[in-house]
Amino acid sequence: MANRKIINVEVRLDECNNDFERMMKKFSRNVKREGIVEELLDKRYYKKDSQIRNERNMFHKRRKKVMKIIGKLKKD
């Protein structure tokens, strides 16, 4: 629990010319940008440490593969 970050998303109605729809749109954009929903979905179920480690390793392998392909395309 030590790696929790404090997230504060705030949108005031007067910033959006008293338009509630615009305020909700801005709020949902800010929430998406902060990654709040994604984090909640990730923490919905418990993941073992080994599963988290494997996912991270797979991500790095995929990224390395993509970067290799991009490097080849830039050379051509």
C-alpha positions as a Python dict, from the first residue, in 0.01 Angstrom:
ca = {
    (1, 'M'): (0, 0, 0),
    (2, 'A'): (301, 226, 16),
    (3, 'N'): (296, 291, -358),
    (4, 'R'): (-44, 460, -362),
    (5, 'K'): (-55, 798, -521),
    (6, 'I'): (-301, 1065, -426),
    (7, 'I'): (-518, 1166, -719),
    (8, 'N'): (-729, 1477, -711),
    (9, 'V'): (-952, 1548, -1010),
    (10, 'E'): (-1142, 1871, -985),
    (11, 'V'): (-1366, 2052, -1232),
    (12, 'R'): (-1565, 2359, -1139),
    (13, 'L'): (-1891, 2452, -1303),
    (14, 'D'): (-1784, 2813, -1354),
    (15, 'E'): (-1484, 2693, -1561),
    (16, 'C'): (-1726, 2546, -1814),
    (17, 'N'): (-1959, 2845, -1847),
    (18, 'N'): (-2217, 2681, -1617),
    (19, 'D'): (-2271, 2404, -1871),
    (20, 'F'): (-2318, 2075, -1686),
    (21, 'E'): (-2265, 1855, -1994),
    (22, 'R'): (-1934, 2026, -2071),
    (23, 'M'): (-1828, 1990, -1707),
    (24, 'M'): (-1903, 1615, -1708),
    (25, 'K'): (-1712, 1573, -2034),
    (26, 'K'): (-1413, 1756, -1890),
    (27, 'F'): (-1432, 1553, -1568),
    (28, 'S'): (-1442, 1221, -1752),
    (29, 'R'): (-1146, 1331, -1968),
    (30, 'N'): (-945, 1418, -1657),
    (31, 'V'): (-1033, 1088, -1492),
    (32, 'K'): (-928, 898, -1805),
    (33, 'R'): (-601, 1093, -1827),
    (34, 'E'): (-518, 1019, -1462),
    (35, 'G'): (-589, 648, -1520),
    (36, 'I'): (-830, 614, -1229),
    (37, 'V'): (-1073, 378, -1401),
    (38, 'E'): (-793, 163, -1541),
    (39, 'E'): (-637, 134, -1197),
    (40, 'L'): (-970, 34, -1043),
    (41, 'L'): (-1020, -235, -1306),
    (42, 'D'): (-667, -365, -1246),
    (43, 'K'): (-723, -383, -872),
    (44, 'R'): (-1064, -544, -905),
    (45, 'Y'): (-914, -888, -854),
    (46, 'Y'): (-600, -994, -673),
    (47, 'K'): (-302, -1070, -894),
    (48, 'K'): (-15, -1276, -769),
    (49, 'D'): (329, -1117, -780),
    (50, 'S'): (445, -1371, -1037),
    (51, 'Q'): (152, -1282, -1264),
    (52, 'I'): (234, -911, -1242),
    (53, 'R'): (599, -986, -1315),
    (54, 'N'): (507, -1201, -1616),
    (55, 'E'): (279, -931, -1756),
    (56, 'R'): (554, -673, -1717),
    (57, 'N'): (806, -902, -1889),
    (58, 'M'): (566, -969, -2178),
    (59, 'F'): (511, -594, -2217),
    (60, 'H'): (886, -532, -2236),
    (61, 'K'): (932, -813, -2489),
    (62, 'R'): (656, -674, -2710),
    (63, 'R'): (797, -322, -2685),
    (64, 'K'): (1147, -446, -2769),
    (65, 'K'): (1010, -631, -3074),
    (66, 'V'): (822, -322, -3194),
    (67, 'M'): (1126, -100, -3144),
    (68, 'K'): (1335, -345, -3345),
    (69, 'I'): (1084, -332, -3631),
    (70, 'I'): (1072, 49, -3615),
    (71, 'G'): (1452, 59, -3623),
    (72, 'K'): (1456, -153, -3937),
    (73, 'L'): (1196, 71, -4104),
    (74, 'K'): (1397, 385, -4023),
    (75, 'K'): (1709, 237, -4183),
    (76, 'D'): (1525, 179, -4512),
}
